[in-house]
Amino acid sequence: MAVLGTLLRNRRPDERNHAWNQANLFGPQSLTITSRDFSDDGTLPLKHSGSRVGGQNISPHLTWSAPPTGTSELLLVVEDVDVPLGANPAVHCLALIDETRLPRPHELPPGALGKKTPAPGVTLLRSFISRGYYGPEPLKGHGPHRYVFELYALGTSLLDRPDRDALTKTRPRRLLASLDAPVLARGRITGISQR
């Protein structure tokens, strides 16, 4: 498998296709995101990787600064921006967060994005695989992969829309491209994984 990774070493998605670079996801204010499990641009511990590479597929701890007044909910996007599978990064997790229902304000504990047992206040949307958090499983020999945890403070609720059921089934790239809720603030933290 390292041979394939080495052959594809220079293949990466177009930077313009990262969710962070989409015009409809720009926000005027910033959120600061941190984690007890990794530092920004630091290595993601193995337990947060997928089971095929020896990990436990546990989503990491995340905490963020208070969103601006008027925030209805938060959109969390986790992208592998280095996957060599086409023009778009792979969305490893997509979730809506209602802060009023979280166990602790501005914080997701480890495992909060699990498919079978998401934390209170977390609504899992469709990712490129299914629903819930899917940890890093980069191709062996492909080099470092950046897993970007992006948080967007939305001014209107997506879960209160009449098309909520269809929205929760929409493919991630289509959902992100069509998002029309105003983004009031955004922030990100990046973890690195390599095999």
Buried (B, 14 or more C-beta within 10 A) or exposed (E): EEEEBBEBEEEBBEEEBBBBEBEEBEBEBEBBBBBEBBEBEEEBBEBBBBEEBEBBBBBBBBBBBEBBEEBBBBBBBBBBBBBBEEEBBBBBBBBBBBBEEBEEEBBBBBBBBBBEEBBEBBBBBBBBEEBBBBBBBBBBBBBEBBBBBBBBBBBBBBEEEEEEEEBBEBBBBEBBBEBEBBBBBBBBBBBBBBB
